[in-house]
Amino acid sequence: MSAIDKAKNKGQELGGKAKEAVGNVTGDKSTENEGKGDQVKSNLKDAGEKIKDAFKD
């Protein structure tokens, strides 16, 4: 996994956590759920990159 991909995935994960926190504080379930979704997408991308790396070795 390239460092750029790791950074993008981490950025998406942190952005998702921030959205989730804002949604939680404001009571906006839509924003909270969107943040959780962003985190899931980031985790899936990260897992896909790790699988690709495993087959490269």
Contacts in CASP RR format, 6 or more apart in sequence:
PFRMAT RR
TARGET T0000
AUTHOR 0000-0000-0000
METHOD contacts of the structure
MODEL  1
MSAIDKAKNKGQELGGKAKEAVGNVTGDKSTENEGKGDQVKSNLKDAGEK
IKDAFKD
1 46 0 8 1.000
1 49 0 8 1.000
1 50 0 8 1.000
1 52 0 8 1.000
1 53 0 8 1.000
5 45 0 8 1.000
5 49 0 8 1.000
6 46 0 8 1.000
6 49 0 8 1.000
9 42 0 8 1.000
9 45 0 8 1.000
9 46 0 8 1.000
9 49 0 8 1.000
10 42 0 8 1.000
11 42 0 8 1.000
12 38 0 8 1.000
12 39 0 8 1.000
12 41 0 8 1.000
12 42 0 8 1.000
12 45 0 8 1.000
13 38 0 8 1.000
13 39 0 8 1.000
13 42 0 8 1.000
13 43 0 8 1.000
15 35 0 8 1.000
15 38 0 8 1.000
16 34 0 8 1.000
16 35 0 8 1.000
16 36 0 8 1.000
16 37 0 8 1.000
16 38 0 8 1.000
16 39 0 8 1.000
16 42 0 8 1.000
17 35 0 8 1.000
17 39 0 8 1.000
18 35 0 8 1.000
19 31 0 8 1.000
19 32 0 8 1.000
19 34 0 8 1.000
19 35 0 8 1.000
19 38 0 8 1.000
20 31 0 8 1.000
20 32 0 8 1.000
20 35 0 8 1.000
20 36 0 8 1.000
20 39 0 8 1.000
22 28 0 8 1.000
22 31 0 8 1.000
22 32 0 8 1.000
23 29 0 8 1.000
23 31 0 8 1.000
23 32 0 8 1.000
24 32 0 8 1.000
END
